[in-house]
Amino acid sequence: MKKLYALTKYILEKINLNQQVKKKGRPKKYEERFIIALPLFQIFNKRSYRETLETAKNENFDVPSLSDYHYRVKQLDEELLRLILKECAKLLLEDKQIKCG
């Protein structure tokens, strides 16, 4: 989970997530990069929402409630997710040890 969080943080910094326009309202308690890393971990490891939060909690992350997590995942911007996948693909293709084939 920690490696995936670090990778998500790196990619989001690379695509300048911080330059997005700030919205009005209460600031979010959980960073966008953390909320994005959670479902990536969930998908890669074939875990449920609950199992994903349990794993993150066991790795000393401050985790949202199940309902908050579910809501935030549903609110993720599709274009942002496409950019993240594109950047992941670039990183994988740049790695000399990975052979496509």
N, C-alpha and C positions, 0 to 999 in steps of 0.2 A: 504494500500500500504506500509506503514512504517513497519508494522509487517512482511509482506512478504519479504521486503528488508532485515530486520534484520535476518530472518530465512535463507534466501539465503546466507547472509554474514557468518553466523554461519556454515552452511553446507560446503561452499566453503573453509573456514578455516580448517574445520575438514578433508576434503579430500585433503588438501594441494594444492590448485590451484596455489598458488604463486611459487611452485617449478617447474612449467612448463617452458620450454625453452623460453627465450625472443626472439621475432622475430625482424628482421630488419625493418626499416621504421619509420614513424612518430608515436609517442606514441598516444594511443587512448585517446580521451577526456573523454569518459564515461567508467566507470569501468565495467568489465565483469559481476560482481555480480549484478549491476544495470540493465544491459541489459538482464540478465537472469531473474531477478525479474519481469520485465515488462511483458513479455509474460505469465509468470505464473499467474500474476494478471489478465491479459487479458483473459486467458482461464477460470480461476476460476469464473470470473464475467461476462463471455460471452459478452465482449466488443470488439469494433473494434479497430484497431490500433490507430485511431485518438482519440477515447474516452479514451483509456488507457493513451496516452500522456497527454491529457487534465486533467485527474484525477491526474496524477503524478505532473503536473505543479501546480495544485491547492493545492497540499500538499507540495509546495515549493521545489520540486526537479528540478534540472537543466536538462531539457529533450532535446534529440536530435531532429533533424528535422524528419519528417515522413519518408522521403526516407532513411536517415541514420539509423533510427530505423529498418525499414524493411530490409535493407541490413545486419545489424548486427545480426538480428534474423536468417536470412537465413544462416549466416556464423557460427552459434553456432555448436560446436563439439557434435556429437551424443553420443559419449562415455561419455563425461562430463555430458550431460543431463541424461543419464542412471544412472550415479553415484548419481546425485542430487535426482532423483526419488527414488533410493534405500535408500538413507539416510533419505529422507522424510518418507518413509514407516517405517523405523526403529524407528524414533521418534514417529510416530503415534502408533506403536505397543507397545512402551515402556510406553506410557501414560496410566495410570491405569483407567482413566475415559472412554476410548474408548473401546467398546466391539465389537469384530468381531463375525459375526454371524449367 
